[in-house]
Amino acid sequence: MKAIIHVGLKPGVLDPQGRAISRSLNDLGFEEVAAARQGKVIELDLTGDDSTAAKARVTEMCEKLLANTVIESYRVEIED
Amino acid sequence: MKAIIHVGLKPGVLDPQGRAISRSLNDLGFEEVAAARQGKVIELDLTGDDSTAAKARVTEMCEKLLANTVIESYRVEIED
């Protein structure tokens, strides 16, 4: 089983990395870029075949390690 | 218009970050995690409304700045 976790900054949190990306692209001549945001995707290979249980466990992993829930939000997808 | 770019390590490239994630999760008691990989997602807000042209431009951005094509592969999605 696979879990795909999307982690991104919560709306309203200052995003210096996104700013750096959009400014660099503008400087390279890509003037159509108005804004940029960068997030991360974590893919996990999981043993077991209970997808409901897996989702609960992966949510616990996010809360404990994978996301900084003060400033980041996350979304979990389970694939068979 | 929005562009969503997924950037990840090419298969076979050593992934110390993924290793660190899976070991940390195992150490925390999540023994069901067999492997982990971390990639990034960049979201761009674009002006203009020609999605074919946008896709070509975003691909150019990936080649020039957003991905290290020696070790990373990328995938571009355009949303209206």
N, CA and C atoms of all chains as a GROMACS GRO file, in nm:
protein
  480
    1MET      N    1   0.084  -0.119   0.000
    1MET     CA    2   0.000   0.000   0.000
    1MET      C    3   0.088   0.124   0.000
    2LYS      N    4   0.036   0.230  -0.060
    2LYS     CA    5   0.111   0.354  -0.066
    2LYS      C    6   0.033   0.466   0.001
    3ALA      N    7   0.106   0.555   0.067
    3ALA     CA    8   0.042   0.676   0.119
    3ALA      C    9   0.112   0.795   0.055
    4ILE      N   10   0.032   0.891   0.009
    4ILE     CA   11   0.089   1.013  -0.047
    4ILE      C   12   0.043   1.128   0.041
    5ILE      N   13   0.140   1.203   0.092
    5ILE     CA   14   0.109   1.310   0.186
    5ILE      C   15   0.154   1.443   0.126
    6HIS      N   16   0.059   1.535   0.115
    6HIS     CA   17   0.092   1.669   0.064
    6HIS      C   18   0.101   1.763   0.184
    7VAL      N   19   0.213   1.832   0.196
    7VAL     CA   20   0.231   1.926   0.307
    7VAL      C   21   0.259   2.064   0.249
    8GLY      N   22   0.184   2.164   0.295
    8GLY     CA   23   0.207   2.300   0.245
    8GLY      C   24   0.185   2.401   0.355
    9LEU      N   25   0.233   2.520   0.334
    9LEU     CA   26   0.213   2.626   0.433
    9LEU      C   27   0.065   2.662   0.442
   10LYS      N   28   0.018   2.692   0.562
   10LYS     CA   29  -0.119   2.739   0.578
   10LYS      C   30  -0.133   2.876   0.513
   11PRO      N   31  -0.253   2.909   0.465
   11PRO     CA   32  -0.273   3.040   0.405
   11PRO      C   33  -0.241   3.149   0.507
   12GLY      N   34  -0.175   3.254   0.462
   12GLY     CA   35  -0.144   3.365   0.551
   12GLY      C   36  -0.006   3.356   0.612
   13VAL      N   37   0.056   3.237   0.606
   13VAL     CA   38   0.192   3.223   0.658
   13VAL      C   39   0.290   3.279   0.555
   14LEU      N   40   0.382   3.361   0.602
   14LEU     CA   41   0.482   3.421   0.514
   14LEU      C   42   0.562   3.313   0.443
   15ASP      N   43   0.581   3.326   0.312
   15ASP     CA   44   0.644   3.220   0.234
   15ASP      C   45   0.766   3.273   0.158
   16PRO      N   46   0.880   3.288   0.227
   16PRO     CA   47   0.999   3.345   0.163
   16PRO      C   48   1.049   3.259   0.046
   17GLN      N   49   1.031   3.128   0.056
   17GLN     CA   50   1.076   3.038  -0.051
   17GLN      C   51   0.996   3.062  -0.180
   18GLY      N   52   0.864   3.076  -0.163
   18GLY     CA   53   0.780   3.105  -0.278
   18GLY      C   54   0.816   3.238  -0.342
   19ARG      N   55   0.839   3.338  -0.258
   19ARG     CA   56   0.884   3.469  -0.307
   19ARG      C   57   1.012   3.460  -0.388
   20ALA      N   58   1.108   3.382  -0.334
   20ALA     CA   59   1.237   3.368  -0.402
   20ALA      C   60   1.218   3.304  -0.539
   21ILE      N   61   1.130   3.203  -0.546
   21ILE     CA   62   1.105   3.135  -0.674
   21ILE      C   63   1.042   3.232  -0.774
   22SER      N   64   0.939   3.306  -0.731
   22SER     CA   65   0.871   3.393  -0.829
   22SER      C   66   0.964   3.506  -0.873
   23ARG      N   67   1.044   3.562  -0.782
   23ARG     CA   68   1.137   3.668  -0.821
   23ARG      C   69   1.245   3.616  -0.915
   24SER      N   70   1.296   3.497  -0.886
   24SER     CA   71   1.400   3.442  -0.973
   24SER      C   72   1.344   3.416  -1.113
   25LEU      N   73   1.221   3.364  -1.119
   25LEU     CA   74   1.160   3.338  -1.250
   25LEU      C   75   1.137   3.470  -1.324
   26ASN      N   76   1.088   3.572  -1.254
   26ASN     CA   77   1.070   3.704  -1.316
   26ASN      C   78   1.203   3.755  -1.370
   27ASP      N   79   1.309   3.742  -1.289
   27ASP     CA   80   1.441   3.791  -1.330
   27ASP      C   81   1.493   3.716  -1.453
   28LEU      N   82   1.453   3.590  -1.468
   28LEU     CA   83   1.496   3.511  -1.584
   28LEU      C   84   1.412   3.542  -1.708
   29GLY      N   85   1.316   3.633  -1.696
   29GLY     CA   86   1.235   3.672  -1.812
   29GLY      C   87   1.097   3.610  -1.815
   30PHE      N   88   1.063   3.531  -1.712
   30PHE     CA   89   0.929   3.472  -1.707
   30PHE      C   90   0.836   3.567  -1.633
   31GLU      N   91   0.796   3.675  -1.703
   31GLU     CA   92   0.718   3.781  -1.637
   31GLU      C   93   0.574   3.739  -1.607
   32GLU      N   94   0.528   3.629  -1.669
   32GLU     CA   95   0.391   3.585  -1.647
   32GLU      C   96   0.370   3.522  -1.509
   33VAL      N   97   0.478   3.499  -1.434
   33VAL     CA   98   0.464   3.438  -1.302
   33VAL      C   99   0.426   3.545  -1.199
   34ALA      N  100   0.305   3.536  -1.146
   34ALA     CA  101   0.256   3.636  -1.050
   34ALA      C  102   0.288   3.595  -0.907
   35ALA      N  103   0.286   3.466  -0.879
   35ALA     CA  104   0.315   3.419  -0.744
   35ALA      C  105   0.356   3.272  -0.749
   36ALA      N  106   0.427   3.228  -0.648
   36ALA     CA  107   0.469   3.088  -0.640
   36ALA      C  108   0.462   3.040  -0.495
   37ARG      N  109   0.432   2.914  -0.480
   37ARG     CA  110   0.432   2.851  -0.347
   37ARG      C  111   0.500   2.715  -0.361
   38GLN      N  112   0.579   2.680  -0.261
   38GLN     CA  113   0.640   2.547  -0.267
   38GLN      C  114   0.596   2.462  -0.149
   39GLY      N  115   0.556   2.342  -0.180
   39GLY     CA  116   0.518   2.248  -0.075
   39GLY      C  117   0.596   2.120  -0.093
   40LYS      N  118   0.572   2.024  -0.006
   40LYS     CA  119   0.641   1.897  -0.022
   40LYS      C  120   0.543   1.782  -0.032
   41VAL      N  121   0.588   1.675  -0.094
   41VAL     CA  122   0.509   1.554  -0.107
   41VAL      C  123   0.591   1.439  -0.052
   42ILE      N  124   0.534   1.366   0.040
   42ILE     CA  125   0.605   1.250   0.096
   42ILE      C  126   0.528   1.125   0.056
   43GLU      N  127   0.600   1.030  -0.002
   43GLU     CA  128   0.538   0.905  -0.046
   43GLU      C  129   0.590   0.794   0.045
   44LEU      N  130   0.498   0.719   0.103
   44LEU     CA  131   0.539   0.611   0.193
   44LEU      C  132   0.495   0.477   0.136
   45ASP      N  133   0.582   0.378   0.142
   45ASP     CA  134   0.543   0.240   0.115
   45ASP      C  135   0.507   0.177   0.248
   46LEU      N  136   0.386   0.122   0.256
   46LEU     CA  137   0.338   0.068   0.383
   46LEU      C  138   0.309  -0.081   0.370
   47THR      N  139   0.339  -0.155   0.476
   47THR     CA  140   0.296  -0.295   0.481
   47THR      C  141   0.154  -0.298   0.536
   48GLY      N  142   0.083  -0.408   0.520
   48GLY     CA  143  -0.055  -0.418   0.567
   48GLY      C  144  -0.152  -0.384   0.456
   49ASP      N  145  -0.282  -0.418   0.476
   49ASP     CA  146  -0.377  -0.391   0.368
   49ASP      C  147  -0.510  -0.333   0.416
   50ASP      N  148  -0.510  -0.273   0.534
   50ASP     CA  149  -0.632  -0.209   0.583
   50ASP      C  150  -0.616  -0.057   0.560
   51SER      N  151  -0.683  -0.007   0.455
   51SER     CA  152  -0.657   0.131   0.416
   51SER      C  153  -0.715   0.232   0.516
   52THR      N  154  -0.824   0.196   0.585
   52THR     CA  155  -0.881   0.287   0.685
   52THR      C  156  -0.785   0.302   0.802
   53ALA      N  157  -0.731   0.188   0.849
   53ALA     CA  158  -0.634   0.192   0.958
   53ALA      C  159  -0.509   0.267   0.914
   54ALA      N  160  -0.467   0.243   0.790
   54ALA     CA  161  -0.346   0.308   0.738
   54ALA      C  162  -0.362   0.459   0.740
   55LYS      N  163  -0.480   0.505   0.700
   55LYS     CA  164  -0.503   0.650   0.696
   55LYS      C  165  -0.491   0.712   0.835
   56ALA      N  166  -0.546   0.642   0.935
   56ALA     CA  167  -0.538   0.692   1.072
   56ALA      C  168  -0.392   0.696   1.120
   57ARG      N  169  -0.317   0.589   1.086
   57ARG     CA  170  -0.176   0.584   1.128
   57ARG      C  171  -0.095   0.693   1.057
   58VAL      N  172  -0.119   0.714   0.930
   58VAL     CA  173  -0.042   0.815   0.856
   58VAL      C  174  -0.075   0.955   0.908
   59THR      N  175  -0.201   0.977   0.945
   59THR     CA  176  -0.239   1.106   1.004
   59THR      C  177  -0.161   1.129   1.133
   60GLU      N  178  -0.145   1.021   1.211
   60GLU     CA  179  -0.066   1.029   1.335
   60GLU      C  180   0.081   1.061   1.302
   61MET      N  181   0.133   1.002   1.196
   61MET     CA  182   0.272   1.032   1.154
   61MET      C  183   0.288   1.179   1.119
   62CYS      N  184   0.186   1.233   1.051
   62CYS     CA  185   0.190   1.375   1.013
   62CYS      C  186   0.194   1.463   1.137
   63GLU      N  187   0.107   1.432   1.233
   63GLU     CA  188   0.098   1.513   1.355
   63GLU      C  189   0.228   1.505   1.435
   64LYS      N  190   0.290   1.386   1.435
   64LYS     CA  191   0.409   1.366   1.518
   64LYS      C  192   0.538   1.408   1.453
   65LEU      N  193   0.549   1.391   1.319
   65LEU     CA  194   0.680   1.413   1.257
   65LEU      C  195   0.676   1.489   1.125
   66LEU      N  196   0.581   1.453   1.038
   66LEU     CA  197   0.597   1.495   0.899
   66LEU      C  198   0.555   1.639   0.870
   67ALA      N  199   0.463   1.692   0.949
   67ALA     CA  200   0.419   1.830   0.926
   67ALA      C  201   0.438   1.912   1.052
   68ASN      N  202   0.470   2.037   1.035
   68ASN     CA  203   0.473   2.130   1.148
   68ASN      C  204   0.336   2.198   1.151
   69THR      N  205   0.247   2.142   1.234
   69THR     CA  206   0.106   2.184   1.224
   69THR      C  207   0.080   2.327   1.272
   70VAL      N  208   0.181   2.391   1.329
   70VAL     CA  209   0.164   2.533   1.363
   70VAL      C  210   0.151   2.616   1.235
   71ILE      N  211   0.234   2.583   1.136
   71ILE     CA  212   0.235   2.664   1.013
   71ILE      C  213   0.199   2.585   0.887
   72GLU      N  214   0.191   2.453   0.897
   72GLU     CA  215   0.165   2.374   0.777
   72GLU      C  216   0.035   2.295   0.787
   73SER      N  217  -0.029   2.277   0.674
   73SER     CA  218  -0.144   2.188   0.668
   73SER      C  219  -0.104   2.067   0.582
   74TYR      N  220  -0.176   1.956   0.599
   74TYR     CA  221  -0.140   1.836   0.522
   74TYR      C  222  -0.267   1.764   0.476
   75ARG      N  223  -0.246   1.681   0.373
   75ARG     CA  224  -0.355   1.604   0.317
   75ARG      C  225  -0.300   1.464   0.290
   76VAL      N  226  -0.376   1.361   0.330
   76VAL     CA  227  -0.329   1.223   0.316
   76VAL      C  228  -0.414   1.148   0.213
   77GLU      N  229  -0.346   1.081   0.119
   77GLU     CA  230  -0.416   0.994   0.024
   77GLU      C  231  -0.358   0.854   0.039
   78ILE      N  232  -0.448   0.754   0.043
   78ILE     CA  233  -0.401   0.616   0.049
   78ILE      C  234  -0.431   0.549  -0.085
   79GLU      N  235  -0.328   0.484  -0.142
   79GLU     CA  236  -0.348   0.411  -0.268
   79GLU      C  237  -0.321   0.264  -0.245
   80ASP      N  238  -0.402   0.178  -0.310
   80ASP     CA  239  -0.380   0.034  -0.288
   80ASP      C  240  -0.265  -0.017  -0.372
   81MET      N  241  -0.447   3.157  -1.442
   81MET     CA  242  -0.415   3.018  -1.469
   81MET      C  243  -0.315   2.968  -1.364
   82LYS      N  244  -0.319   2.840  -1.336
   82LYS     CA  245  -0.229   2.783  -1.236
   82LYS      C  246  -0.145   2.673  -1.299
   83ALA      N  247  -0.019   2.665  -1.257
   83ALA     CA  248   0.064   2.552  -1.298
   83ALA      C  249   0.106   2.479  -1.172
   84ILE      N  250   0.097   2.346  -1.176
   84ILE     CA  251   0.143   2.265  -1.064
   84ILE      C  252   0.255   2.176  -1.114
   85ILE      N  253   0.370   2.188  -1.049
   85ILE     CA  254   0.489   2.116  -1.094
   85ILE      C  255   0.532   2.020  -0.984
   86HIS      N  256   0.541   1.893  -1.020
   86HIS     CA  257   0.588   1.791  -0.926
   86HIS      C  258   0.733   1.761  -0.960
   87VAL      N  259   0.822   1.772  -0.862
   87VAL     CA  260   0.963   1.743  -0.884
   87VAL      C  261   1.006   1.635  -0.788
   88GLY      N  262   1.068   1.531  -0.840
   88GLY     CA  263   1.114   1.422  -0.753
   88GLY      C  264   1.244   1.365  -0.803
   89LEU      N  265   1.312   1.293  -0.716
   89LEU     CA  266   1.437   1.229  -0.758
   89LEU      C  267   1.410   1.122  -0.863
   90LYS      N  268   1.502   1.109  -0.960
   90LYS     CA  269   1.490   1.002  -1.058
   90LYS      C  270   1.512   0.869  -0.989
   91PRO      N  271   1.449   0.761  -1.042
   91PRO     CA  272   1.470   0.630  -0.980
   91PRO      C  273   1.618   0.595  -0.983
   92GLY      N  274   1.667   0.536  -0.875
   92GLY     CA  275   1.807   0.495  -0.871
   92GLY      C  276   1.897   0.597  -0.805
   93VAL      N  277   1.848   0.722  -0.791
   93VAL     CA  278   1.929   0.824  -0.724
   93VAL      C  279   1.918   0.803  -0.573
   94LEU      N  280   2.032   0.806  -0.506
   94LEU     CA  281   2.035   0.786  -0.361
   94LEU      C  282   1.951   0.894  -0.293
   95ASP      N  283   1.866   0.854  -0.198
   95ASP     CA  284   1.771   0.948  -0.137
   95ASP      C  285   1.788   0.951   0.016
   96PRO      N  286   1.889   1.023   0.065
   96PRO     CA  287   1.915   1.025   0.210
   96PRO      C  288   1.799   1.084   0.290
   97GLN      N  289   1.727   1.179   0.230
   97GLN     CA  290   1.614   1.241   0.299
   97GLN      C  291   1.501   1.139   0.321
   98GLY      N  292   1.473   1.059   0.217
   98GLY     CA  293   1.372   0.956   0.229
   98GLY      C  294   1.410   0.853   0.335
   99ARG      N  295   1.539   0.814   0.334
   99ARG     CA  296   1.590   0.722   0.436
   99ARG      C  297   1.570   0.776   0.576
  100ALA      N  298   1.602   0.905   0.594
  100ALA     CA  299   1.589   0.968   0.726
  100ALA      C  300   1.443   0.964   0.772
  101ILE      N  301   1.351   0.992   0.680
  101ILE     CA  302   1.209   0.991   0.714
  101ILE      C  303   1.165   0.850   0.756
  102SER      N  304   1.200   0.749   0.675
  102SER     CA  305   1.150   0.615   0.708
  102SER      C  306   1.214   0.564   0.838
  103ARG      N  307   1.342   0.594   0.861
  103ARG     CA  308   1.404   0.550   0.986
  103ARG      C  309   1.343   0.620   1.106
  104SER      N  310   1.319   0.752   1.093
  104SER     CA  311   1.259   0.825   1.205
  104SER      C  312   1.121   0.770   1.237
  105LEU      N  313   1.043   0.742   1.132
  105LEU     CA  314   0.909   0.687   1.155
  105LEU      C  315   0.918   0.550   1.221
  106ASN      N  316   1.009   0.466   1.174
  106ASN     CA  317   1.029   0.334   1.238
  106ASN      C  318   1.065   0.352   1.385
  107ASP      N  319   1.156   0.445   1.413
  107ASP     CA  320   1.199   0.469   1.551
  107ASP      C  321   1.084   0.517   1.639
  108LEU      N  322   0.989   0.588   1.580
  108LEU     CA  323   0.873   0.637   1.655
  108LEU      C  324   0.767   0.529   1.675
  109GLY      N  325   0.793   0.409   1.620
  109GLY     CA  326   0.699   0.300   1.640
  109GLY      C  327   0.611   0.270   1.519
  110PHE      N  328   0.633   0.343   1.411
  110PHE     CA  329   0.554   0.317   1.289
  110PHE      C  330   0.630   0.213   1.205
  111GLU      N  331   0.622   0.086   1.249
  111GLU     CA  332   0.703  -0.017   1.183
  111GLU      C  333   0.651  -0.056   1.046
  112GLU      N  334   0.527  -0.014   1.014
  112GLU     CA  335   0.471  -0.051   0.885
  112GLU      C  336   0.532   0.028   0.768
  113VAL      N  337   0.614   0.129   0.799
  113VAL     CA  338   0.674   0.209   0.692
  113VAL      C  339   0.796   0.136   0.638
  114ALA      N  340   0.788   0.093   0.511
  114ALA     CA  341   0.897   0.017   0.451
  114ALA      C  342   0.994   0.111   0.379
  115ALA      N  343   0.943   0.219   0.322
  115ALA     CA  344   1.030   0.312   0.249
  115ALA      C  345   0.959   0.446   0.238
  116ALA      N  346   1.037   0.552   0.219
  116ALA     CA  347   0.980   0.685   0.203
  116ALA      C  348   1.059   0.762   0.098
  117ARG      N  349   0.991   0.847   0.028
  117ARG     CA  350   1.055   0.937  -0.068
  117ARG      C  351   0.994   1.075  -0.050
  118GLN      N  352   1.079   1.178  -0.058
  118GLN     CA  353   1.022   1.313  -0.050
  118GLN      C  354   1.048   1.390  -0.178
  119GLY      N  355   0.944   1.452  -0.229
  119GLY     CA  356   0.958   1.535  -0.348
  119GLY      C  357   0.902   1.672  -0.318
  120LYS      N  358   0.905   1.762  -0.417
  120LYS     CA  359   0.847   1.893  -0.393
  120LYS      C  360   0.740   1.924  -0.496
  121VAL      N  361   0.652   2.013  -0.459
  121VAL     CA  362   0.546   2.058  -0.548
  121VAL      C  363   0.555   2.210  -0.552
  122ILE      N  364   0.563   2.264  -0.671
  122ILE     CA  365   0.566   2.410  -0.686
  122ILE      C  366   0.439   2.451  -0.757
  123GLU      N  367   0.369   2.548  -0.700
  123GLU     CA  368   0.245   2.596  -0.758
  123GLU      C  369   0.270   2.738  -0.806
  124LEU      N  370   0.239   2.765  -0.933
  124LEU     CA  371   0.262   2.899  -0.988
  124LEU      C  372   0.129   2.962  -1.029
  125ASP      N  373   0.110   3.089  -0.996
  125ASP     CA  374  -0.002   3.166  -1.053
  125ASP      C  375   0.052   3.235  -1.177
  126LEU      N  376  -0.016   3.213  -1.290
  126LEU     CA  377   0.033   3.267  -1.416
  126LEU      C  378  -0.069   3.363  -1.476
  127THR      N  379  -0.022   3.470  -1.537
  127THR     CA  380  -0.110   3.556  -1.615
  127THR      C  381  -0.120   3.496  -1.756
  128GLY      N  382  -0.220   3.540  -1.833
  128GLY     CA  383  -0.238   3.485  -1.968
  128GLY      C  384  -0.338   3.372  -1.966
  129ASP      N  385  -0.390   3.332  -2.085
  129ASP     CA  386  -0.490   3.226  -2.086
  129ASP      C  387  -0.471   3.122  -2.196
  130ASP      N  388  -0.348   3.112  -2.248
  130ASP     CA  389  -0.319   3.008  -2.347
  130ASP      C  390  -0.247   2.893  -2.276
  131SER      N  391  -0.323   2.785  -2.249
  131SER     CA  392  -0.265   2.681  -2.164
  131SER      C  393  -0.156   2.601  -2.235
  132THR      N  394  -0.164   2.590  -2.368
  132THR     CA  395  -0.059   2.519  -2.442
  132THR      C  396   0.072   2.596  -2.433
  133ALA      N  397   0.064   2.728  -2.456
  133ALA     CA  398   0.184   2.812  -2.445
  133ALA      C  399   0.238   2.810  -2.302
  134ALA      N  400   0.146   2.813  -2.205
  134ALA     CA  401   0.187   2.814  -2.065
  134ALA      C  402   0.265   2.687  -2.032
  135LYS      N  403   0.217   2.574  -2.083
  135LYS     CA  404   0.285   2.448  -2.053
  135LYS      C  405   0.429   2.449  -2.107
  136ALA      N  406   0.445   2.503  -2.228
  136ALA     CA  407   0.580   2.510  -2.286
  136ALA      C  408   0.669   2.602  -2.204
  137ARG      N  409   0.614   2.715  -2.160
  137ARG     CA  410   0.692   2.811  -2.080
  137ARG      C  411   0.730   2.750  -1.944
  138VAL      N  412   0.636   2.681  -1.882
  138VAL     CA  413   0.664   2.623  -1.750
  138VAL      C  414   0.769   2.512  -1.763
  139THR      N  415   0.762   2.436  -1.873
  139THR     CA  416   0.864   2.334  -1.897
  139THR      C  417   1.002   2.399  -1.906
  140GLU      N  418   1.007   2.515  -1.974
  140GLU     CA  419   1.134   2.589  -1.984
  140GLU      C  420   1.180   2.634  -1.843
  141MET      N  421   1.085   2.679  -1.759
  141MET     CA  422   1.120   2.720  -1.622
  141MET      C  423   1.181   2.604  -1.544
  142CYS      N  424   1.124   2.483  -1.565
  142CYS     CA  425   1.176   2.365  -1.496
  142CYS      C  426   1.318   2.336  -1.539
  143GLU      N  427   1.342   2.342  -1.670
  143GLU     CA  428   1.476   2.311  -1.723
  143GLU      C  429   1.578   2.413  -1.675
  144LYS      N  430   1.534   2.540  -1.665
  144LYS     CA  431   1.629   2.647  -1.631
  144LYS      C  432   1.649   2.666  -1.481
  145LEU      N  433   1.544   2.644  -1.401
  145LEU     CA  434   1.555   2.681  -1.260
  145LEU      C  435   1.496   2.579  -1.162
  146LEU      N  436   1.377   2.527  -1.194
  146LEU     CA  437   1.301   2.460  -1.088
  146LEU      C  438   1.344   2.317  -1.058
  147ALA      N  439   1.400   2.249  -1.158
  147ALA     CA  440   1.443   2.111  -1.134
  147ALA      C  441   1.590   2.097  -1.169
  148ASN      N  442   1.659   2.011  -1.098
  148ASN     CA  443   1.795   1.975  -1.133
  148ASN      C  444   1.784   1.848  -1.216
  149THR      N  445   1.785   1.866  -1.349
  149THR     CA  446   1.749   1.754  -1.437
  149THR      C  447   1.854   1.643  -1.441
  150VAL      N  448   1.968   1.665  -1.378
  150VAL     CA  449   2.067   1.557  -1.369
  150VAL      C  450   2.012   1.446  -1.277
  151ILE      N  451   1.950   1.487  -1.168
  151ILE     CA  452   1.903   1.387  -1.071
  151ILE      C  453   1.752   1.390  -1.048
  152GLU      N  454   1.683   1.492  -1.100
  152GLU     CA  455   1.539   1.503  -1.073
  152GLU      C  456   1.456   1.496  -1.201
  153SER      N  457   1.338   1.439  -1.188
  153SER     CA  458   1.243   1.444  -1.298
  153SER      C  459   1.126   1.533  -1.254
  154TYR      N  460   1.052   1.585  -1.352
  154TYR     CA  461   0.941   1.673  -1.317
  154TYR      C  462   0.822   1.645  -1.406
  155ARG      N  463   0.706   1.692  -1.360
  155ARG     CA  464   0.580   1.673  -1.432
  155ARG      C  465   0.502   1.804  -1.416
  156VAL      N  466   0.450   1.854  -1.527
  156VAL     CA  467   0.381   1.983  -1.526
  156VAL      C  468   0.232   1.963  -1.552
  157GLU      N  469   0.149   2.021  -1.467
  157GLU     CA  470   0.003   2.023  -1.492
  157GLU      C  471  -0.041   2.168  -1.501
  158ILE      N  472  -0.127   2.198  -1.599
  158ILE     CA  473  -0.182   2.333  -1.610
  158ILE      C  474  -0.330   2.328  -1.575
  159GLU      N  475  -0.373   2.416  -1.485
  159GLU     CA  476  -0.515   2.423  -1.448
  159GLU      C  477  -0.569   2.560  -1.487
  160ASP      N  478  -0.693   2.561  -1.536
  160ASP     CA  479  -0.750   2.691  -1.577
  160ASP      C  480  -0.801   2.771  -1.456
   0.00000   0.00000   0.00000
